[in-house]
Amino acid sequence: MATVGAGPATTAGGLAPPAATGGFARSKTKKSFALTPKGNLQVDVKVPPKLIEGSQLTGWETEYLRYTAPACDPNDFPKEGFTLRPKEHSTPRQIELAICCTMYNESPELFAKTWAGVVNNITYLMQKNKSETWGPESWKKIVVTIVSDGRAPANKQTLALLGLLGCYQEGVIVGEVPNKYPANDGSSDMAKVTAHIFEYTTQVMVDEDLKLQQTVPIQMIYVLKEQNGKKINSHRWFFNAICPILQPKICILIDVGTRPLNKAIYHLWRVFDRHPDVGGACGEIRAELGPWWKNALNPIVATQNFEYKISNILDKPLESAFGYISVLPGAFSAYRYAALQSNTRDKEGNPTGPLQAYFKGEALHNGKLQGSTFVNNMYLAEDRILCFELVSKKDEAWVLRYERFSGAETDVPDTIVDLIKQRRRWLNGSTFAALYSIYHWLDIFRSSHSMWRKGLFVFETFYNLLVQIFAWFGIANFYMTFFFVMQLNSCGSSDAEYENCGNTGAFSKAGRWLAEPLKSIYLVLLVTQFILSMGNRPDGAKKISLICTIAWCILNVLLIYMIFFGIAKAIIGVKAEIATVVPQMWLMNRSIYHKDANFRNIVVSMASTYGLWFLMSVAFLDPWHMFNSFIQYMILTPFYINMMQVYALCNTHDISWGTKGLEKEDHGLGVAKKQDAVGKKEEVTLEVPDENKKEEADRAYDKFYTEMIKSPEPTPEEKKKKAEAAAKDKADDDKKEFRTLLVLFWIVSNMFLVICLTSPGVLNAGVGTSYGNGVQYLGFLFFSTTFFAVVRAIGATVYCKLSCGFGVEHLTYRLATVLTQQLFDRKEDPDDVDVGNLVAQRPRFGRQQPEVAGKFGDV
C-alpha cells in the first residue's frame, strides 16, 4: 500500500494521513447477509470512522459502502434486478452527467491527475449559483463511474488510493455467489462473479501530489472487473449496465491519465444544453508539455503537440462546421445518452443502433464473432464507427460538435518505439474506418437531416476520399518531391549544363555528385523500413529504428534547405528582371509569379499551408505551438510518412488492441497450503496417494502399461481443441495473406506512379526543359496541398463565426464583458454568457447600443 503521509500531521484539507500498514487485510468475522428479493448479493458495510471525520455531509451514503457482486454479463445487469444507490432514495435522483473513467493498471499518480481534474470540474459546477441546472446541490446530479479492466492486473497502489477515497474494500470481495439459475445436471450451484461493484459518496480528494484533502460530495461507482476484457468491454459495463439504471442525460468518457482542465466538463455539457440536436461532442486534447514547455524539448513529444494543435485548429473545426466529426476521442468526449439508444431491430428482432455497432468490435476481437481482416482492422477504431452510426441513424438527425473551450491534457508517447506501436492501431483503424464510412455514404440519406446538411455530409465524404487517396500515395509523393528537388539542384546531366552550373544549385557543382548517392540512400532506408516492419517488433529493433529516424531527418533537412535555396534564388532572379516595379512592392506584383513556375508553385503552396497554419493559430488565439513545436514537426515529417505508415500497413494482420495481456486460466492443480512452523522447519500440506492401499497402487501401475500400448484415440475434447487450433491457424494465415496482398498492391501502385514520373522518357515528353513533367507534377502536388489547406481554413473560419465570433473580436468582446462585470459589480460568471448572442448583438456604428449584459444564465 502506498504511504500518503506519516505521523500525526494533517494535510491541507485537514485530513490526517493514514498510518503505514503492511497491506489491506483486516480481521474478519462471519456475518450473514440476506440476498435481495431478486436473488442478488448486495452488501452495505461500514466505512472506517476516520474517512468521515469532519465531513459536512452525513447519512447512510457516506457511512456505508455498498458492494454488489454480479455473476452476469453487463447486458443483463439491469434485467437481473440490480439497483444503484442514486435511484434508491425516497426521491430518485435525476442524473444529468454520468462520467466514466476507464483504466487498466495505471499508477496512482496518473489516476490522481484525472481524479483531481474531475473533482475541480464538479466543484466549479456547484459554484454556479445563477444557473438553472447547476448549483450547491449539483453533486446529486453527477455520478462518476470508474471501471478497472481486470482485478489481477489492477495496480495495488491505485487500489489503495481508491480505498482512501472510500470506494474500495478488499475484505468484502467474493469470487462466487449462489447461482440464480442452477442446472439439473449436478453441476455447481455457485456462479462466478464477473465484476465487483462498489458505491460510495466520497468527500475526500487525492490531488496530483498524492495529498489528501476534503472536497465536495461526489457519488462514485467503482467497477472492478474480474477479467481483463479490454477498454471496449469497460465501456459496455458503463453503457449497458450502469447507464440503463441511472438514465443520465449526458455521458462523458475519460481515460485515466487524461486531466480535464478547469471548466472543461461544463463547456462540454453546455454544447448539449444549448443545441438539442447534438448527439456527441468532444473537447481539445492537448499534449502534456509540463512547466515551461520542458516536455517539448523531446522532439517526439513536440511533434505530437503540433499534430494535436493543428488538428484542433483546422481539422476538428472543419468537421464540426459540417456536423460530422470523424472521431470523438475516447480520452475525452461526451454523448447524449438518448442519441445512443436503438430505434430499429434486425430480422431476428435484436435492437440495432449506434451502441450495437460500437460493441460489435468486442465480439470480433474476442472470437465470438467472425469477421474479415478488413472489418477487424476497422474496429480498431470503433469510436469512428460510433460517430458514423450516430450521424446516419435512421429517421433521426443528430450532429457532432467540437468545443474548443473544453480542454484536457494527456500524456503522449515520448519514445520512437512507443509512438510507432500506438500509431499502428490508430492508422490502421482510422484508415479502414474511413473507407467504411466512404463506402456506406448512402446511409446518410436514411437519416432525417435536411437536404442541406446531407449535401454537406456528401461533400465531407468526397473530401475524406481525396485525403485517403493522397495518404495512399504518400510515400511516392514524398520520394518524388525529394527526387525532383534534388534534380533541380544537381546541375543537370550533361557536361554543358555542368560547366554552366556555377552557383545555381544548392550544392553548386557538387550537386551532380550528391544527387545519385542521396537518392540511393533514400531508397535503402525505405527498403530497410519495409524489412523491419514485416519481420521485427519495434521493441526488438530500437537501435535500427533510431538510426533510420536520424537518417530520415538528415535527408529532410537537406530537402528543406534545397527548397528555401530555390525560393531565394528565384526571388533574386525575378526581382532583377522586373525593373519597372516599385522595389517595395515587387513581391505583390503578379508578373513575378508568371516568370518562374517553380517559385510560384512553392511560394503559393507554402503560404497556403504554413501561412494558414500560423494565421488560423493566431485567430484561435493559440499560436504557441508554431514556436515550440513547428521546427521539430517539419524535420520529423518523413518519420510519419516513411516509418509509421509503413509499419502500420505492414502489420494489418495484427488486430490486437495493445492490451497488456489477458489473465491466465486457473491451472486446476492442487494447492500447497503453508502451515505454522514446527521447530525450525516449515511444513506444507499436500494431497498424496495413500501408501497403505497397495492394490490400488498396483492397479494404477498396470494402467500405465495399458495406456502405453493402446492406440491413441483422441477424446472429443482433444478433437475440439485440435479443430479450434486449425481454425485459428487458418484465420492467422488469412490475415497474413490479406496483409501481404495489401502491402504488395500498395508498393506496386506507388512504384508505378514513381516510375511513370521519373523515367527520362516521361520527364521530357513534350517539354523543352529537362525534368519538365516532373516540375509540373510538383506543381500539382503543391496546389493540391493548397486546396486541402484552404478547405480546412474555410471550415475553421466558419466554425469560429458560428460558435463564438472570430478570434481577436471574440477575445476583445469577452474582455469587455468581464470589465463590465467588475465596474458594475455584477457577479455572473462570464462562462454563463451566451457569447454567440452577445457577438451578434455587439454595438455597431449607426445603431442604438443594446444592453451590455446580454443573456446570462444557462439556456
Secondary structure, 3 states (H helix, E strand, C coil): CCCCCCCCCCCCCCCCCCCCCCCCCCCCCCCCCCCCCCCCCEEEEECCHHHHCCCCCCCHHHHEEEEECCCCCHHHCCCCCCCCHHHCCCCCCCCCEEEEEEECCCCHHHHHHHHHHHHHHHHHHHCCCCCCCCCCCHHHHEEEEEEECCCCCCCHHHHHHHHHHCCCCHHHCCCEEECCCCCCCCCCCEEECCEEEEEEEEEEEECCCCCEEEEEEEEEEEEEECCCCHHHHHHHHHHHHHHHHHCCCEEEEEECCEEECCCHHHHHHHHHHHCCCEEEEEEEEEECCCHHHHHHHCHHHHHHHHHHHHHHHHHHHHHHHHCCCCCCCCCEEEEEHHHHCCCEECCCCCEECHHHHHHHHHHHHCCCCCCCHHHHHHHHHHHHHHHHHHHCCCCCCCEEEEEEEEEEEECCCCCHHHHHHHHHHHHHHHHHHHHHHHHCHHHHHHCCCCHHHHHHHHHHHHHHHHHHHHHHCHHHHHHHHHHHHHHHCCCCCCHHHHHCCCCCCCCHHHHHHHHHHHHHHHHHHHHHHHHHHHHCCHHHHHHHHHHHHHHHHHHHHHHHHHHHHHHHHHHHHHHHHCCCCCHHHHHHCCHHHHHCHHHHHHHHHHHHHHHHHHHHHHHCCCCCHHHHCHHHHHHCHHHHHHHHHHHHHCCCCCCCCCCCCCCCCCCCCCCCEECCCECCECCEECCCCCCCCHHHHHHHHHHHHHHHHCCCCCCHHHHHHHHHHHHHHHHHHHHHHHHHHHHHHHHHHHHHHHHHHHCHHHHCCCCCCCCHHHHHHHHHHHHHHHHHHHHHHHHHHHHHHHHCCCHHHHHHHHHHHHHHHHHCCCCCCHHHCCHHHHHHCCCCCCCCCCCCCCCCCCC
